[in-house]
């Protein structure tokens, strides 16, 4: 009885001991092999803090300036290193696409879905542009496991989905390996093979207001996390 109460309390707090549930991977971690992603290297933590999640973490973001590659990303030759990330020099943005059919989406809503993450450092994880989890520091080679609450599960959509994460520049090591798993089983065929269309650029005037397209004068065009000043006559 005490064990049952402990498990129920753990779920209520949004944290799941991974040993309490059979894992079926929705988005794999390194234990199941490298994973596809788009990633972007920023110049400083100040630049990272200045970005709005809508500019880089949502579904409709132009990835023309992003690097298409494989995760995990790390600066260590021994841990999590599929792709090199100079974490002492630059913060990191990562985007992972996955597709869901209507049937898969409806069934997922009945599952206990868990975000699992090994990180260094200060990760913020977004599902389709909405923050679902963040923490400070790092967890070495361990994995944090967090249960998505109902309103977070409702962020999933039919078609293209994006699970994005940002990490800060730090003075020591750095890495990111993250994914999604759930209880029970159903077909995940095609989930991680998203054939996504590139979204159009997002345009802003110099006051930061979004506009449909740049007019005459000076404005800003943002491609993903890249902002460029442009002049039109």
Residue, then its C-alpha position, 0 to 999 in steps of 0.5 A: x500500500x505504501x508503494x502504491x501511494x508513493x507511485x501515485x504521489x510521484x505521478x501527481x508531482x509530474x515526475x516518473x521513476x523510469x523503472x515504474x513503467x514499461x518504455x515504448x519510445x516515441x522519440x528515441x534517445x541514444x540507447x536506441x541510436x542517434x536521432x535526426x534534428x536541426x540545430x543552431x549555435x548562438x553567439x552568447x547566453x544574452x542572445x539566447x535570453x533575448x529570443x522569443x520561443x515563437x521565433x525558434x521553437x514552434x512548428x512554423x519556423x524556417x530552418x534554412x539557416x539551421x544545420x541538419x544533423x544527428x543528436x545527441x550533441x556533446x563536447x565530450x569524446x566519451x559521453x553522448x557524442x554523436x555531433x560535436x558541440x562547443x558548449x564552452x563557447x556557444x549556447x545551443x538550440x535543437x529541433x526534432x520533428x515527428x509526425x502523428x496520424x489522427x489515430x496515433x494522436x488520439x491514442x497518445x492522449x490516453x497514455x502516460x507520456x514521459x519526457x526523458x532528458x540528460x542535459x548540461x546545462x540549463x535546458x528548456x524544452x518546448x512542444x510545438x512552441x510551448x514550454x513544457x519543462x525547464x530546470x537549472x544546472x546539469x544532471x551528468x550522465x543521468x536522465x530526468x523523467x517528467x510526466x506530461x500533464x493533460x494540458x501539455x499532451x493536448x499540445x500534440x497535433x495531427x501532422x508535423x510536431x516539434x520537440x525543441x530544446x535550448x541549452x546555455x553556454x557553460x564553463x565545463x562539459x555540455x551535452x543533450x540527449x532527450x526523447x519521449x516515451x509512454x506506457x503501453x504500446x502502439x504502432x510508432x511507424x513513421x513517427x520519426x520520419x517526418x517529411x516537413x515543409x519549410x515554413x516561410x520567413x517571419x518579418x518584423x519592423x524595428x519595433x519588433x512587431x510582426x508584419x506580413x512582408x518588409x515594406x520600404x525602409x529598414x526592417x528585420x527578417x528572421x530566419x529561424x534564430x537568425x535576425x538580419x537587418x534589411x533595407x528596401x527602397 
